Amino acid sequence: MPDRTGVLDEAYQRLHRTGPEFAGWLSNHAPMTVEAMVRAGRPDLVHRWVDSYCERLHELPPASCRIGSEWLEAMGDERRIGDWIAHFRVELAERPWRAVLGTWWPRLLPGVAAGATHGVIRVGHAVRVLLEGSPTAPRLDELAHGLGYWAARWEPVPGAACPEGSLSPREALLGVPLLPEPSSGFQKRLARLAFLTGWPESLAALRCPANSAHAHDVLADLVDVAVLRYRTHGHGSAVMSVHGATAPNAILRTLPALPEKLWVPSLCAAWIATAAVTSVYAPSRPAIVAPETDLALDEVLERAVATGDSHVIKFADTAVDTFARKGDPDALASAQRCTELITAL
């Protein structure tokens, strides 16, 4: 549910004094998490959670040099995080937020892997809030932080290819080749996709959308498939596998704010992101999981929020969207599985 308490804006104001990364290049999940917590009906827990999470965060890096006509050269330069956030703060002060988003979305999409997909995820959470409520200063500032982080960490996926085949998302995901002997962090695994046999072909195999409405439907199906797949494949990497669902869902949530001409390329980027996460983190064999038929939506959300874990909370938030579309209890079972896997780490 949208925030009518003012808690979210208060949390944003606290968090915007901090940078989008900490401890090297770990993403600051707090703004995304508090938005999901408020939506889950627990604004009462937000400030205490922020108190604890902020202990690990760093101050927002200062801006040192204006982003101007050389913006393309500045894309993917993490040293300019402060510059990029300052740039989007100015743009959003001068133009309507939808216009800014419409200009920069196609520029940012090819770098969808930015921050292990957290750039686009943060933007998706910010856009959802703006679509549902007033464009308050803290909410616009959150969009500036999300866009700035995405631009500074802009990173393409090697061998990226857009859909031109006939397979459904479920069939196409089954055909994605798995990275042999995966190890190390996300960026190094991602780089190895350039040498993975069958990788570009598997990306191209997804059904090519006929129009923008079809692209929306295929994207929604992709999110749902990724959510349900986590239940049997999330054990490959309990935390990182979450992004195979939350990244495309962030893009799906953004579509209503975009011109329809951007919906097909948005599906393309979402598919590339999900396929990449699948390739580098999926296990070689699915888990055998007992069916769960007695899960209640409120109970699943409450358990997720009670963990205090950002990935658990955000995955449950996405699983709720799938459950609302499909009414499939396996969506709630996937959220419960995520809670169990991550809390066991």
Wavefront OBJ file of the C-alpha trace (Angstrom):
o trace
v 0.000 0.000 0.000
v 1.246 3.548 -0.676
v 2.703 5.458 2.271
v 0.280 7.869 3.927
v 2.204 8.143 7.194
v 5.117 10.327 6.106
v 7.538 7.695 7.380
v 8.964 6.937 3.962
v 9.851 10.551 3.233
v 11.433 10.819 6.689
v 13.514 7.710 6.033
v 14.568 8.977 2.615
v 15.766 12.252 4.152
v 17.898 10.340 6.649
v 19.295 7.978 4.044
v 20.153 10.609 1.451
v 23.015 11.747 3.627
v 24.603 8.374 2.845
v 26.163 7.049 -0.337
v 24.787 4.256 -2.533
v 27.637 1.890 -1.602
v 29.627 0.780 1.420
v 32.437 -1.621 2.324
v 33.936 -1.573 -1.140
v 31.106 -1.778 -3.647
v 28.264 -3.362 -1.660
v 24.996 -1.644 -2.493
v 23.088 0.424 0.023
v 19.779 -1.441 0.126
v 18.131 0.764 2.729
v 15.960 3.049 0.515
v 14.578 0.069 -1.405
v 13.992 -1.946 1.745
v 12.158 0.738 3.686
v 9.860 1.323 0.708
v 9.013 -2.379 0.682
v 8.528 -2.404 4.470
v 6.082 0.485 4.316
v 4.226 -1.220 1.496
v 4.048 -4.388 3.587
v 2.217 -2.406 6.242
v 5.050 -2.031 8.744
v 6.040 1.653 8.766
v 6.330 1.346 12.546
v 9.508 -0.694 12.108
v 11.245 1.580 9.615
v 13.148 4.066 11.777
v 14.518 1.451 14.142
v 15.626 -0.624 11.160
v 17.302 2.439 9.599
v 19.080 3.142 12.901
v 20.703 -0.276 12.734
v 21.421 -0.329 8.993
v 23.009 3.133 8.946
v 25.823 1.930 11.172
v 27.467 0.297 8.144
v 26.939 3.138 5.650
v 29.297 5.872 4.461
v 28.591 9.520 3.826
v 27.421 10.572 0.382
v 30.505 11.311 -1.748
v 30.704 15.019 -2.609
v 30.342 16.272 -6.161
v 33.592 17.525 -7.627
v 32.990 18.034 -11.343
v 29.834 18.820 -13.291
v 28.434 16.176 -15.641
v 28.000 17.941 -18.967
v 28.292 17.133 -22.647
v 30.865 14.432 -21.844
v 28.239 12.379 -19.972
v 28.863 9.297 -22.113
v 32.505 9.148 -21.037
v 31.420 9.475 -17.397
v 29.080 6.470 -17.571
v 30.382 3.574 -15.507
v 32.913 5.716 -13.618
v 32.252 4.855 -9.976
v 34.593 7.652 -8.880
v 31.910 10.071 -10.044
v 28.995 8.795 -7.981
v 28.724 12.156 -6.236
v 28.856 13.997 -9.568
v 26.122 11.841 -11.080
v 23.747 12.217 -8.126
v 24.301 15.990 -8.181
v 23.586 15.974 -11.918
v 20.239 14.241 -11.517
v 19.283 16.457 -8.610
v 19.664 19.442 -10.926
v 17.806 17.777 -13.807
v 14.888 16.802 -11.571
v 14.695 20.336 -10.193
v 14.484 21.771 -13.714
v 12.277 19.247 -15.545
v 9.350 16.925 -14.728
v 10.588 13.609 -13.391
v 8.937 11.605 -16.182
v 10.761 13.681 -18.781
v 14.099 13.107 -17.055
v 13.393 9.394 -16.789
v 12.349 9.204 -20.440
v 15.598 10.832 -21.541
v 17.939 8.743 -19.434
v 16.209 5.357 -19.362
v 17.346 4.297 -22.874
v 20.847 5.544 -22.102
v 21.037 3.526 -18.893
v 19.348 0.313 -20.054
v 22.399 -1.148 -21.853
v 24.226 -0.989 -18.503
v 21.524 -2.918 -16.667
v 24.098 -4.974 -14.716
v 25.194 -1.840 -12.807
v 25.848 -2.594 -9.151
v 24.810 -6.236 -9.646
v 21.486 -4.862 -11.006
v 20.889 -2.682 -7.924
v 20.959 0.492 -10.008
v 17.808 -0.395 -11.914
v 16.217 -1.976 -8.835
v 16.619 1.219 -6.821
v 15.160 3.259 -9.674
v 12.201 0.871 -9.917
v 11.352 1.305 -6.240
v 11.620 5.103 -6.558
v 9.405 5.214 -9.641
v 6.729 3.080 -7.995
v 6.484 5.614 -5.163
v 6.299 8.557 -7.565
v 3.607 6.894 -9.673
v 1.388 6.329 -6.667
v 1.800 9.582 -4.756
v 2.896 13.184 -4.733
v 6.372 13.979 -6.115
v 7.703 15.261 -2.803
v 11.270 16.521 -2.542
v 12.545 13.372 -0.747
v 10.960 11.122 -3.387
v 12.472 13.065 -6.260
v 15.796 12.994 -4.451
v 15.526 9.220 -4.160
v 15.081 9.001 -7.923
v 18.188 11.177 -8.324
v 20.180 8.829 -6.094
v 18.954 5.773 -7.997
v 19.665 7.200 -11.442
v 23.026 8.534 -10.293
v 24.087 5.195 -8.872
v 23.026 3.395 -12.044
v 24.970 5.826 -14.236
v 28.122 5.662 -12.113
v 28.128 1.864 -12.043
v 26.797 1.443 -15.596
v 27.881 -1.987 -16.825
v 26.799 -3.956 -19.903
v 26.362 -7.721 -20.012
v 28.831 -9.399 -22.416
v 27.279 -10.994 -25.469
v 23.955 -9.230 -24.891
v 21.363 -10.023 -27.553
v 17.714 -9.038 -27.724
v 14.865 -11.548 -28.186
v 14.179 -12.685 -31.717
v 12.996 -16.241 -31.135
v 9.776 -18.006 -30.174
v 10.346 -19.423 -26.676
v 8.359 -18.435 -23.596
v 10.311 -17.040 -20.625
v 10.120 -20.394 -18.879
v 11.416 -22.281 -21.922
v 14.089 -19.684 -22.626
v 15.403 -19.776 -19.051
v 15.711 -23.544 -19.265
v 17.980 -23.049 -22.276
v 20.374 -20.584 -20.636
v 23.819 -22.237 -20.325
v 25.252 -22.300 -16.812
v 28.678 -20.885 -16.112
v 31.001 -23.835 -15.405
v 32.845 -23.792 -12.084
v 31.449 -20.451 -11.000
v 33.453 -18.602 -8.387
v 34.385 -15.064 -7.332
v 32.138 -11.994 -7.362
v 29.440 -10.850 -9.725
v 31.619 -8.706 -11.989
v 34.184 -11.424 -12.644
v 31.479 -13.992 -13.283
v 29.737 -11.584 -15.622
v 32.923 -11.065 -17.643
v 33.193 -14.823 -18.215
v 29.874 -14.848 -20.076
v 31.733 -13.447 -23.087
v 33.369 -16.863 -23.507
v 30.401 -19.084 -22.598
v 29.301 -21.329 -25.458
v 25.676 -20.793 -26.428
v 25.206 -17.662 -24.323
v 24.214 -15.141 -27.069
v 22.034 -17.763 -28.753
v 20.142 -18.430 -25.529
v 19.402 -14.718 -25.154
v 18.086 -14.472 -28.698
v 15.807 -17.486 -28.212
v 13.190 -15.622 -26.145
v 9.936 -14.771 -27.912
v 10.217 -11.501 -29.798
v 7.377 -9.159 -28.743
v 5.100 -7.952 -31.507
v 4.326 -4.612 -29.857
v 4.559 -2.711 -26.572
v 1.559 -4.440 -24.985
v 3.053 -7.816 -25.811
v 6.387 -6.712 -24.356
v 4.607 -5.839 -21.104
v 2.974 -9.263 -20.947
v 6.196 -11.139 -21.699
v 8.013 -9.099 -19.046
v 5.346 -9.856 -16.449
v 5.628 -13.545 -17.352
v 9.411 -13.352 -16.992
v 9.085 -11.922 -13.482
v 6.594 -14.609 -12.505
v 8.769 -17.406 -13.865
v 11.810 -16.050 -12.020
v 9.868 -15.812 -8.750
v 8.563 -19.366 -8.999
v 11.943 -20.696 -10.113
v 13.616 -19.376 -6.955
v 11.762 -21.995 -4.930
v 13.672 -24.835 -6.596
v 16.843 -23.036 -7.730
v 17.480 -20.338 -5.149
v 19.872 -22.546 -3.209
v 22.494 -21.982 -5.924
v 23.080 -18.588 -4.323
v 20.357 -17.637 -1.889
v 21.144 -13.922 -1.938
v 22.257 -13.282 -5.508
v 19.533 -15.405 -7.114
v 16.988 -12.955 -5.723
v 18.007 -10.426 -8.379
v 16.853 -12.688 -11.177
v 13.324 -11.690 -10.108
v 13.718 -8.283 -8.489
v 15.622 -6.701 -11.409
v 13.006 -7.454 -14.092
v 10.255 -6.514 -11.667
v 11.858 -3.111 -11.148
v 11.721 -2.616 -14.909
v 8.118 -3.842 -15.075
v 7.130 -1.353 -12.379
v 8.738 1.465 -14.359
v 6.947 0.818 -17.660
v 3.850 2.938 -16.834
v 6.101 5.995 -16.427
v 7.796 5.479 -19.802
v 6.790 6.147 -23.404
v 5.538 2.905 -24.928
v 8.308 2.996 -27.522
v 10.698 2.089 -24.673
v 8.788 -0.980 -23.521
v 10.354 -3.447 -25.978
v 13.958 -2.395 -25.186
v 13.003 -2.533 -21.507
v 11.951 -6.162 -21.893
v 15.237 -6.839 -23.672
v 17.276 -5.425 -20.768
v 15.169 -7.241 -18.181
v 15.622 -10.552 -19.963
v 19.382 -10.045 -20.261
v 19.610 -9.299 -16.537
v 17.579 -12.339 -15.492
v 19.427 -14.642 -17.869
v 22.787 -13.384 -16.608
v 21.875 -13.963 -12.966
v 20.570 -17.402 -13.896
v 23.724 -18.342 -15.799
v 26.199 -17.282 -13.123
v 24.308 -18.376 -9.995
v 21.866 -21.179 -10.802
v 22.699 -24.620 -9.390
v 23.274 -27.553 -11.701
v 20.298 -29.377 -10.195
v 17.017 -28.126 -8.771
v 16.118 -28.835 -5.173
v 13.269 -31.166 -4.290
v 10.981 -28.993 -2.173
v 7.865 -30.200 -0.402
v 4.679 -28.397 -1.489
v 3.242 -25.743 0.817
v -0.476 -25.089 0.564
v -1.360 -23.323 3.800
v 0.652 -20.114 3.472
v -1.159 -16.814 3.997
v -0.024 -13.615 2.298
v 0.115 -11.541 5.486
v 2.016 -14.258 7.310
v 4.627 -14.590 4.574
v 5.171 -10.833 4.494
v 5.390 -10.631 8.272
v 8.017 -13.366 8.390
v 10.042 -11.663 5.690
v 9.974 -8.269 7.391
v 10.775 -9.859 10.760
v 14.119 -11.088 9.409
v 15.270 -7.510 8.812
v 17.179 -8.783 5.775
v 17.028 -6.539 2.724
v 17.046 -9.306 0.138
v 14.377 -11.325 1.911
v 12.118 -8.287 2.224
v 12.570 -7.164 -1.375
v 12.063 -10.647 -2.789
v 8.864 -11.061 -0.770
v 7.735 -7.700 -2.149
v 8.226 -8.993 -5.701
v 6.641 -12.376 -4.924
v 3.531 -10.537 -3.731
v 3.241 -8.944 -7.188
v 3.389 -12.383 -8.790
v 0.807 -13.752 -6.360
v -1.502 -10.832 -7.171
v -1.221 -11.561 -10.907
v -1.395 -15.339 -10.865
v -2.948 -16.343 -7.545
v -0.381 -19.138 -7.468
v 0.447 -20.255 -3.908
v 3.913 -21.242 -5.147
v 4.724 -17.528 -5.320
v 4.228 -17.295 -1.563
v 6.137 -20.554 -1.140
v 9.050 -18.995 -3.042
v 9.047 -16.028 -0.668
v 9.011 -18.387 2.302
v 11.837 -20.417 0.750
v 13.884 -17.223 0.361
v 13.297 -16.380 4.026
v 14.463 -19.825 5.093
v 17.539 -19.963 2.833
v 18.881 -16.525 3.690
v 18.237 -16.672 7.418
v 20.122 -19.980 7.474
v 23.300 -18.391 6.077
l 1 2 3 4 5 6 7 8 9 10 11 12 13 14 15 16 17 18 19 20 21 22 23 24 25 26 27 28 29 30 31 32 33 34 35 36 37 38 39 40 41 42 43 44 45 46 47 48 49 50 51 52 53 54 55 56 57 58 59 60 61 62 63 64 65 66 67 68 69 70 71 72 73 74 75 76 77 78 79 80 81 82 83 84 85 86 87 88 89 90 91 92 93 94 95 96 97 98 99 100 101 102 103 104 105 106 107 108 109 110 111 112 113 114 115 116 117 118 119 120 121 122 123 124 125 126 127 128 129 130 131 132 133 134 135 136 137 138 139 140 141 142 143 144 145 146 147 148 149 150 151 152 153 154 155 156 157 158 159 160 161 162 163 164 165 166 167 168 169 170 171 172 173 174 175 176 177 178 179 180 181 182 183 184 185 186 187 188 189 190 191 192 193 194 195 196 197 198 199 200 201 202 203 204 205 206 207 208 209 210 211 212 213 214 215 216 217 218 219 220 221 222 223 224 225 226 227 228 229 230 231 232 233 234 235 236 237 238 239 240 241 242 243 244 245 246 247 248 249 250 251 252 253 254 255 256 257 258 259 260 261 262 263 264 265 266 267 268 269 270 271 272 273 274 275 276 277 278 279 280 281 282 283 284 285 286 287 288 289 290 291 292 293 294 295 296 297 298 299 300 301 302 303 304 305 306 307 308 309 310 311 312 313 314 315 316 317 318 319 320 321 322 323 324 325 326 327 328 329 330 331 332 333 334 335 336 337 338 339 340 341 342 343 344 345
